[in-house]
Amino acid sequence: MHFTESTIEETALEWLKDLGYTIVFGNEIAPDEPAAERENYGDVILSGRLKAALERINPNVPAEALEDAYRKVTRPSSPSLVGNNRSFHKMLSDGIEVEYRHEGRIKGDKVWLVDFDDLDNNDWLAVNQFTVLENHINRRPDVVIFINGLPLAVIELKNAADPKATIWSAFHQLQT
């Protein structure tokens, strides 16, 4: 059997589908498509999925507090990439602190991005050929894993039978 990167990508997507992921081709949810989930190619968060997940996972938190949590996760506060990654990790693992008015008093609560207690309550999505345009440079990873609309993993597949496809070529491709 002759393997190509396309064959390997299809196999990886089948494995993800068997694990319960929804599989979508990147062009299907691209801007200007009937099923678009992004306004432009610079958007990497699938905002409709994220907002729906916030409501589903946090049913007792008022809409204005969910919107506050959405803003905190989608608008990084640090000019540093490392700082933003640390902040996002903390929100992902520890929840997002919010406050809202309840019965005339200010109440504090946490909004969760992922339902760690009921994994089936999350939106598991694998998108192949997800195009991102940044600084006029087009990037198209083989597979992007989204949980609740948040891109959490990038998979770059290489054909092991191709002598040019090394771990270093995949590494350098991910660096861009």
Secondary structure, DSSP 8 states (H G I E B T S, - for coil): ----HHHHHHHHHHHHHHTT-EEEEGGGGSTTSTT---SSTT--S-HHHHHHHHHHH-TTS-HHHHHHHHHHHHS---S-HHHHHHHHHHHHHH-EEEEEEETTEEEEEEE-SS-SS-GGGS-EEEEES--EEETTEEE--SEEEEETTEEEEEE----TT-TT--HHHHHHHHH-
